[in-house]
Structure formats: C-alpha cells, structure tokens
Amino acid sequence: MNPNDPLDPILRRWEAPVPPPGAIRQEMWRRIARDERTDRVERTTWNVARWFNQPAFAAAFVACCVLVGLFVAELRVSHERHLRQVALAKHYIAVIDPLVADMKGDKP
C-alpha cells in the first residue's frame, strides 16, 4: 500500500447513501414495476421481430401459411363437390323414380 494514495482523502469523505423516505421509495418501486412491464412487452415484440428477420423462419412461416390456405381451399372444394354429387343423385332418383314406380305396378 502506498501511504500517499490520492484516493485516501476521497474515501475518507465518502459516506453511505441515505435511504430515500417512504413516499419516494414507493414511487421508485412503482416506476420500476411499470418499466419492467414495458420491457416485457418490448422484449416480446423484439423477439418476434427477430424471429421474422431470420430467413429460414420467415420462409417456413410463409410455407405454413400457403399450406394452410391450400388445405382450407381443398376442404371447401371437396364440400362443394359432395353437395353437387348429392344434388345429382337426388335429380337422378327424381328422373328414374317414375320408371321404378311403373315397374313395381306391372308385377302381379
């Protein structure tokens, strides 16, 4: 240790900080809590933005959206085909029904 250290007088004058009064302490913790909530939202937004900045993730997301869109379109087209087939079957039965009734009437 150096007896003529220039920091010695500064360290002798240093005192522990006085704790803030109760109202200031409550305000301080309220602000800290508010900032933590804000930071959480900003971190979540930043994480999502960071994910989409990665080309692999962005490409996978677009591919998933396209596949989901194709699947929904196929479901819709399949349902319309089924409805058309049911309508054709009903129409066919309506056209053939008089003939079926005549054939039943001819039998003794």
PyMOL commands that set and color helices and strands:
alter all, ss='L'
color gray80, all
select helices_A, chain A and resi 7-13+22-52+55-106
alter helices_A, ss='H'
color red, helices_A
deselect
rebuild
show_as cartoon
